[in-house]
C-alpha cells in the first residue's frame, strides 16, 4: 500500500481549517449583503465585518480602527511602504530602509519607492540572517521615511528583534513596518506594548483562505492609499469588503493564538529531531540560520554536491512536498537572494531545501523524511559524481 503524501511546505500556504470554513459559510449564502448597504442585509454584513475587525485587533493587541483588511501580505507590505513613503516625502524624509533578505513584496515596494525618488538603503545582515545593530544605528536616522524589517524570515526562519529595532526607529522619527506573515502565532506580538507602527499578516499562512490579510496601522500613522474611489476602511482601502474572508481570518487568528504555545513546542521538537538526523547522516550538510533564534516551523538545509531542483523532484516522487525557498520564487533557477545576502556561496545556496512544518506534520512524517532524505542525497551525489 502506498504511504500517504507528506506536506512540508506550510510556510508557502496552509490548509483552510474546518472551523474557519464553517465560520465563513453563512456569508456565501443567506448573509450575503454588502456592508456598505443600509438595509437589513447590509447591516448584518457590516456587523459581521466590524466584529471580525475587532477580533483581529484583539489578537494583535490593537484597536479595531487600527486594522485594515487587505488581500494578503503583498498588498499589506506595499500599502505600508509606499503609503508611508508617499506621505513622509512631503515632509522632506527621502530614505527608505530595509534588508536584502526581505520577501520580494517588500523589495519590490522599496524599488518602486526608489523609482519615485526615494533613497534606497539596505541594512547589513550577518551570516545567520540577523540585522547588524551598528548598521541599523547608522542608516535609520532623521532622513528615513519608513524602515521595514521582516520579523521572521520566510526562507530560513530567523527571528529579528523587532521590538528593540522599533524603539530605535521611533527615536529617529521613522515609521517602522514589519512583515509578520511568518511571525504571527510564532512570536509574541502586542501593538499595545511594542513600538512598531505598521504590521502585515496574511490569512493563508494560518489556516484562513488565500486572498485575505490585514495591515495594522497605529493611530496617527499617515498612509496614502494605493487605490482610490471609495470610503471603505476609512479611505485606506476602497472597495467592497470581503466579509466572508474577514470572518475567516478572525477565526483563524484566534485559533492560532490559542494553540501557539503547545503547537510551537510540537513543531520545534519535530524540526530539531529532523535536523539532528540530517546532520548525523550527512555531516557536511549546512543548516542555514542555525546560530540565530529561529521560528519553530522552518528548516532550511543545503547539502554540498546536490542541487535543490533535483532533490525537490526526487522528494516529490516519494510523495514529499518541500520547496527551494519562497513560493513566490517558483520556477526560478537562481540561488536564493536571502542566502546570497547572508554570504552563502551561490553553489551552496542553489542546493537549499526549505522544509516547513504545521498542522499536517506528524511524528510519522518526520520519521519517513528522516529515513528518505539522506538516501536521496546519497543517490543525487552518486549521479553527479558519475557525470
Secondary structure, DSSP 4 states (H G I P E B T S, - for coil): -PPPPEE-BTTT--PPPHHHHHHHHGGGTTT---TT--SHHHHHHHHHHHHHHHHHHHHHT--GGGEEEESSHHHHHHHHHHHHHHHHGGGT--EEEEETTS-HHHHHHHHHHHHTTPEEEEE-B-TTSPBPHHHHHHHSSTTEEEEE--SB-TTT-BBP-HHHHHHHHHHTT-EEEEE-TTTBTTB---TTTS--SEEEEEGGGTTSPTT-EEEEE-TT-----SS-S--GGGGTS-S---HHHHHHHHHHHHHHHHHHHHHHHHHHHHHHHHHHHHHHHSTT-EETTTTS-B-TTEEEEE-TT--HHHHHHHHHHTTEE-BSS-GGGTT--SPPHHHHHTT--HHHHTTEEEEE--TT--HHHHHHHHHHHHHHHHHHHHHHHH-
